[in-house]
Amino acid sequence: MKKLCLLIGLGLTLTFCKAGGEWISKTLQQSEKPTEVETVQGLKEALSIGTKKSVSQLSKAGGFYSNPSIKLLFPSEASKVENSLRKLGFNKLCDDTILSLNRAAEYASKEASGIFLQAIKKMSFADAWDILLSQNSHAATQYLERSSTQALTQAFSPIIKKSLDQAHATKYWSDVMTQYNRIPLVQPVQTDLVSFTNQKALEGLFFSLSKEEEKIRNQFSFRSTALLKKVFGYADKQK
């Protein structure tokens, strides 16, 4: 009986020691001020993790199409085209057009990793410190948006055009407009399909990245390395 009590007591002691150790470790990580090097490396690490995950998810088949938050639909100025055509029974033509837009966005997203990496490499301590202590939970995403949108737009454009052509989207779009313009008394609608798809692909990419940033900023469990725990733990304490 005494041996059993000793074993139970020892088990409880080890449990409390482990819990206490984890609490102390977490507290230290949150209280220690990171150095300049740690701050920059921590933000770069967070962005690298977020961009890799976002690009990996969105570049798969269905990455855009199966995500209602970023799925590409008809351009707003052409929504009346879709509504009119569906009423006339051209549902498949509209569905094929929408699918091809999303496939083009998914295919183009594969090119984002290298461009993001270049933007991340250029981050300075001042950039990193402002982002770390910002009350804006999307500050890092917005940094990337400012520093990489132009390069992404240029890289995406030819890929999206090629993808739209291969997926017959340009043909679908031509067919859509031909059918729509046959409707009596309608005002013809012209939309730059490549520019529209490019813009929406970037919006979806940055939306996905912002969600990854929120996780690292707001949930301790998503800080997968000691450096992330220290850097963002310190930021927690400053709020």
Secondary structure, 3 states (H helix, E strand, C coil): CHHHHHHHHHHHHHHHHHHHHHHHHHHHHHHCCCCHHHHHHHHHHHHHHHHHHHHHHHCCCCCCCCCCCCCCCCCHHHHHHHHHHHHCCCHHHHHHHHHHHHHHHHHHHCCHHHHHHHHHHCCCHHHHHHHHHCCCCCHHHHHHHHHHHHHHHHHHHHHHHHHHHHCCHHHHHHHHHHHHHCCCCCCCCCCCHHHHHHHHHHHHHHHHHHHHHHHHHHCHHHCCCHHHHHHHHHHHHHC
